[in-house]
């Protein structure tokens, strides 16, 4: 009998997992709470989980974002918007015969070991709303981590004007002529501030540390194309960091000159084409923190106070897995204890896909993850002991603590070059444990350079 896999979520990670597991000969079922392929890239998605707004574009260049075996149509703009992304992901799912395997409008309520589960012969039960269940040889959770807002109580409960988390921001037309405060300096906050500042009566952007705001274009080309030569495994991380900062400085100047508070530790980079100009033109005023909220008045760390009509909090997201019990995978400090950010050490046959923040395209990294998972599932690679997996988890946590500013956002941070190296190393070690000759499984493979519209043969039944 063919082995089976249940996949939760039909966004980019879920359909990538489905494609690769179909190639491995698995019978695949995907569970999608909404009625669309594409997850967060579907604007006003009826699953209510998408954070997409009307003007959203991806932060990574088109050819970097593409899956290895399915390039974008070259007519698509260099930085696709949410419409382009939704169209691309739907086309990917159709090309690899995934759509008919998706159970749309189906909410998963529990993922648990099936009766008779053992580490040697794992089985997993997926229960959906209404009580129906299916059992699988393995389960992959690809439901994403950008759907449950992490509100700051002082802001949410204290501000008496219009308050919303950036998750609920959709259209800049709703905010013309207002006095607006946007909290945060990540990708969403800088996009939203850029959207609103030209029609707002006043716009203040609050950031507690100095961001690294990477330009989208340099010398007329996507930033990634310029720094790509430095993203090789043999290039020291310090050299890579210096190169990124140098090219950022050429376009944007010194980050410290924008008015943000200095930051000692590294922060997750922000990619934005417009916010620096808006700050320089004083369309956006930078403040370094909020110390008090009184009605519609905000008091800032510099001692000034201002009244606002609207407060938009781009304060990040909470990991939220209501269908996974803590005994399976407990959320601690907005993070999951997963070996290689994939495997819960105490369980076999259960995998988490795409639960990270990265300095590169999600599609590229989840493709590496699912190629790693596939080797384990096909029996060509064996996981280490629980003790060894926990040691690796602790080491990764310590690296994050040493390297990045302490915040909920950085708890699941990875940098793609060392992470790909780790995936390749650990799968070689897993091959050795399984007494299988090491093989290149394509982790971190280069992105496609040509568009191939012809459909491939359907996966084997």
Secondary structure, 3 states (H helix, E strand, C coil): CCCEEEEECCCHHHHHHHHHHHHCCCEEEEECCCCCCCHHHCCCCCCCCCCCCCCCECCCCHHHHCECCECCCCCCCCCCEHHHHHHHHHHHHHHCCCHHHEECCCCEEEEEECCCCCCCCCCEEEEECCCCEEEECEEEECCCCCCCECCCHHHHHHECCEEEEHHHCCCHHHHCCCEEEEECCCHHHHHHHHHHCCCCCEEEEECCCCCCEECCEECCEEHHHHHHHHCCCCCCHHHHHHHHHHHHHHHHCCHHHHCCCCCCCECCCEECCCHHHHHHCCCCEEECCEEEEEECEEEECCCCEEECCEEEECCCECCCCCCCCCCCCCEECCEECCECCCECCCCCCEEECCCCEECCCHHHHHHHHHHHHHHHHCCCCCCCCHHHHHHHHHHHHHHHHHHECCCHHHHHEECHHHHHHHHHHHHHHHHHHCCCCCCCCCCCCCCCCCCCCCCCCCCCC
